Amino acid sequence: MAYVMESVSFVSGQTTFIRDLHIRNHLAMTALTQGKATKGDMDLLIAMNNVVEALWRLGYGKGYEDVLKHGSAALLAVARRGAESGRFVLKSDEMNALNTLMDLHDAQMNAITIRDLDKAIAIVRNDTKARQAVEVVVRDIEQASGIGSEA
């Protein structure tokens, strides 16, 4: 019964969970904007992007297709350049696109229930298994030697 009650609760009501997630996502974005992002930061941003897309597919954020499209393209470009160069560096248009994508994610998280988040996570897992999620970038990043290993 507790799960049933929790699954219809809004994510925003889960203060510890949402605050920790919000802080982790924004710290990763801050590290990226400062040129200090690690592979872990990129993994977190990629996961955030995948959840944004999954929630969009569930109907949260309809009308913001361009935000998702431009944000995903920017993240992919940064990750690919980072896999080649060993550093994750943003261009100004990419920073704007990713900041807007982060705003969309924050708005989605304020509007969804735990059940919606569970559905989104299931979509991401299925897409990852089918190799349709941005997760494919993580393999490129892992192949690049030493990214994020410097402290």
C-alpha positions as CSV (number, residue, x, y, z in Angstrom):
1,M,0.0,0.0,0.0
2,A,2.9,2.4,0.7
3,Y,4.2,2.0,-2.8
4,V,0.7,2.8,-4.2
5,M,0.5,6.0,-2.2
6,E,4.1,6.9,-3.1
7,S,3.6,6.3,-6.8
8,V,0.9,8.9,-7.0
9,S,2.9,11.4,-5.0
10,F,4.5,14.2,-6.9
11,V,8.3,14.0,-7.3
12,S,8.5,17.6,-6.1
13,G,7.1,16.4,-2.8
14,Q,10.1,14.1,-2.3
15,T,12.2,16.9,-0.9
16,T,15.4,15.0,-0.3
17,F,15.3,13.1,-3.6
18,I,14.4,16.0,-5.8
19,R,16.8,18.4,-4.0
20,D,19.8,15.9,-4.3
21,L,19.0,15.3,-8.0
22,H,18.6,18.9,-8.7
23,I,21.9,19.8,-7.1
24,R,23.8,16.9,-8.8
25,N,22.5,17.9,-12.2
26,H,23.2,21.6,-11.7
27,L,26.7,20.9,-10.3
28,A,27.4,18.8,-13.4
29,M,26.2,21.6,-15.6
30,T,28.3,24.1,-13.7
31,A,31.4,21.9,-14.1
32,L,30.7,21.7,-17.8
33,T,30.4,25.5,-18.2
34,Q,33.6,25.9,-16.3
35,G,35.5,23.4,-18.4
36,K,36.0,21.1,-15.4
37,A,33.4,18.4,-16.3
38,T,34.4,14.8,-15.8
39,K,33.1,11.6,-17.4
40,G,30.8,11.3,-14.3
41,D,29.4,14.8,-14.9
42,M,28.8,13.9,-18.6
43,D,27.1,10.6,-17.6
44,L,24.8,12.5,-15.3
45,L,23.9,15.0,-18.0
46,I,23.3,12.3,-20.5
47,A,21.0,10.5,-18.1
48,M,19.2,13.8,-17.5
49,N,18.8,14.2,-21.3
50,N,17.4,10.7,-21.6
51,V,14.9,11.2,-18.8
52,V,13.8,14.6,-20.4
53,E,13.2,12.7,-23.7
54,A,11.3,9.9,-22.0
55,L,9.1,12.3,-20.1
56,W,8.5,14.3,-23.3
57,R,7.3,11.0,-24.9
58,L,5.0,10.5,-21.9
59,G,3.5,14.0,-22.6
60,Y,5.4,16.2,-20.3
61,G,6.9,19.0,-22.2
62,K,5.0,18.7,-25.5
63,G,5.6,21.9,-27.4
64,Y,9.2,22.0,-26.4
65,E,10.5,19.7,-29.1
66,D,13.1,22.2,-30.2
67,V,14.5,22.5,-26.7
68,L,14.9,18.7,-26.6
69,K,16.3,18.6,-30.1
70,H,18.9,21.4,-29.6
71,G,19.8,20.3,-26.1
72,S,20.4,16.7,-27.1
73,A,22.4,17.8,-30.2
74,A,24.5,20.1,-28.0
75,L,25.2,17.3,-25.4
76,L,26.1,14.8,-28.1
77,A,28.5,17.3,-29.7
78,V,30.2,18.1,-26.4
79,A,30.5,14.4,-25.5
80,R,32.0,13.5,-28.9
81,R,34.5,16.4,-28.8
82,G,35.4,15.4,-25.3
83,A,35.9,11.8,-26.2
84,E,38.4,12.9,-28.9
85,S,40.2,15.7,-27.0
86,G,40.0,14.5,-23.4
87,R,38.2,17.7,-22.3
88,F,34.5,18.6,-22.3
89,V,34.3,22.2,-23.5
90,L,31.1,24.0,-24.5
91,K,30.5,26.5,-27.3
92,S,28.2,29.4,-26.4
93,D,25.2,28.1,-28.4
94,E,25.6,24.7,-26.8
95,M,25.6,26.3,-23.3
96,N,22.4,28.1,-24.1
97,A,20.8,24.9,-25.4
98,L,21.9,22.8,-22.4
99,N,20.7,25.5,-19.9
100,T,17.3,25.5,-21.6
101,L,17.2,21.7,-21.5
102,M,18.0,21.8,-17.8
103,D,15.2,24.2,-17.3
104,L,12.8,21.9,-19.1
105,H,14.0,19.0,-16.9
106,D,13.4,21.0,-13.8
107,A,9.9,21.9,-14.9
108,Q,9.2,18.3,-15.8
109,M,10.4,17.1,-12.4
110,N,8.0,19.6,-10.7
111,A,5.1,18.3,-12.7
112,I,5.4,14.5,-12.5
113,T,4.5,11.7,-10.0
114,I,6.8,8.9,-8.9
115,R,4.9,6.6,-11.2
116,D,5.7,8.9,-14.1
117,L,9.3,8.9,-13.2
118,D,9.3,5.1,-13.0
119,K,7.7,4.9,-16.5
120,A,10.4,7.3,-17.8
121,I,13.2,5.2,-16.3
122,A,11.7,2.1,-17.9
123,I,11.6,3.9,-21.3
124,V,15.3,4.9,-20.9
125,R,16.3,1.3,-20.0
126,N,14.4,-0.1,-23.0
127,D,15.9,2.5,-25.3
128,T,19.4,1.7,-23.9
129,K,18.9,-2.0,-24.5
130,A,17.7,-1.2,-28.0
131,R,20.6,1.2,-28.4
132,Q,18.3,4.1,-29.1
133,A,19.2,6.2,-26.1
134,V,22.0,8.8,-26.0
135,E,23.7,6.2,-23.7
136,V,25.7,5.1,-26.8
137,V,27.8,8.2,-26.2
138,V,29.0,6.8,-22.9
139,R,30.8,4.0,-24.7
140,D,32.7,6.6,-26.8
141,I,33.6,8.5,-23.7
142,E,34.8,5.4,-21.9
143,Q,37.1,4.5,-24.8
144,A,38.8,7.8,-24.5
145,S,41.8,7.3,-22.2
146,G,42.0,9.2,-18.9
147,I,38.9,11.5,-19.3
148,G,37.9,12.6,-15.8
149,S,40.7,10.7,-14.1
150,E,42.4,13.9,-13.1
151,A,41.1,15.3,-9.8
